[in-house]
Amino acid sequence: MMNRIKVSGLALGLWAAAALPASAGGVSVTYKVDVGPMTLSTVKFTLDLGAEAVLGRAKIETSGLSRVFAEYTAVAESESVISAEALRPVRFRLVRQRDDDRRETSLNWSPAGDLTYDPPIPKPDRRARIENALGQGVSDPITTVLRIGAAGVDPCPSVHDVFDGRDVFQLALTDLGKGELDDDTGYRGPVQRCSVRWTPVAGRAKDRNIPGDSYDVAFAPVGKLPSGRDLWLPVLMSGSLKGLPFRAYAERVKARD
């Protein structure tokens, strides 16, 4: 189950697009996440770019044979404000459903950057460790990927602290150089390759001694933000889960006015 949560969490940040015009108001993307020989899940993502705010929504569903073992769905929604310094998170909502078990998490940031979240962490010791790990720079998963993508000339190297309502973790990106993708299943064109290190900092994963993992990610400059900066988004992600190779890629992309 933890592997599915990790893949689903990573997939929330896997947005891709073909080369979009600077005037595009949004994009809709469908992803496939394959683990070994099996397609584990499908991700449907929409992104709306405004002059002052960005709205994102991702829906993850189990696919193919994996649905025989369990029905799993996750829907994440976020709102971020565009400022001169960086994208600032405003709200994040995540609803997870496994068969008949439905759970909802919400994060809200004040204009001053103060974070509140619901539901509270039930275990006092874990809650204290999470509170200690929550700094002013922490953001939700979707805003984090947008921050990476709005970095400008190059999405990596960079380091980001992330909170999803249950776990605080760090994403550290290392530059692996430029390249070219020519894949029949997804994006084709120039990319910036990065290694992304996922490290649990506080929360359930940290308490269970789940080790960090590294993944290879290819970013592509898919358009422009209102500021004129390039928008880099992941177009391919690969790695290993318990010895099985996994691969997440964009299957369909549609620009919206």
CORCOR-V481134 format. One line per field, one symbol per residue. phi: phi as a letter, one per 30 degrees, with the letter a starting at -180 (. if undefined). psi: psi as a letter, one per 20 degrees, with the letter a starting at -180 (. if undefined). Layout:
# CORCOR-V481134
phi: ???
psi: ???
This chain:
# CORCOR-V481134
phi: .ddddddddddecccbaddcdddddabcbcccccbidcddacccbbbcccdbbbcbbbbcbdbhdddddacbbbbcbbbbcdbddadcdcabbbccbbhcccbbbbbbcdedjdcbbbdddddeddddddedddcdddbdeddddddddcdjdbdbdabbcbbcjbbcbccccbdcjdabcbbdcadbkdbccbccccbdcakddddchdddbcbcbccbdclbdedjddccbdcabblbbhicdbbbadcbbbdbd
psi: ghhgggggghhhjnqrqroqqhipirqpqpqpopocjpogrpppqqpoorhiqppqppppqqqchhihhqopppppqqpqpprhgrppqgqppppppodjoppppqppprhijppqqprqphpggggghghhiorhiqrrgghghhgghjhdhpiqqrpppqpjihqprpoppppjrqappnphibqpaqrppqppopopgqaggghjkpqrqqqpppqqoiaqrhiiqqopqpippqbpolipqqppqpgqppqq.
